Amino acid sequence: MSAPTLLALASHVALRHPDDYPAGTCVAWMDAADRVCGKPATYLCARHEKAARARVEKAVERENARRAKAQAAAPARRVALAAELEEVEARLNRIDPLRRESTTDGAVVNTPLATRLPSDSRIAELAQLHERRERLARDLAAVSA
């Protein structure tokens, strides 16, 4: 990672965008004093530059730890997502009228309309299952990549 500029560092200790403050002053917000530092400096004085760099380093460490944890959990997550996707597919195969083999049967026209068409609650469940299947497939692809 390249070294952050003073403007980028200022965003870690200022309340607003650094260009909103008077030019040539430190823009860091001091909670204890409930005011902006205001010392003569280009965006940050030495003290607040050091504080901003420490915040950036901590944020980078947290992000690296989060990535390492996600990579360690990826194989288990992949297995869990695949199993859940399989359950959703099985449920869809059971209740989706377009997936059933009976839709290819010519005698299906002789069955009552109530058994051929899904109810409103079944349609809502199908919509949720299809959305869930899409999300699981997308998450599985992201974990596998």
Buried (B, 14 or more C-beta within 10 A) or exposed (E): EEEBEBBBBBBBBBEEEBEEBEEEBBBBBBEEEEEBBBBEBBBBBEBBBEBBBEEBEEEEEEEEEEEEEEEEEBEEBBEBBBEBBEEBBEBBEEBBBEEEEEEEEEEEEEEEEEEEEBEEEEEEBBEEBEEBBEEBBEBBEEBEE
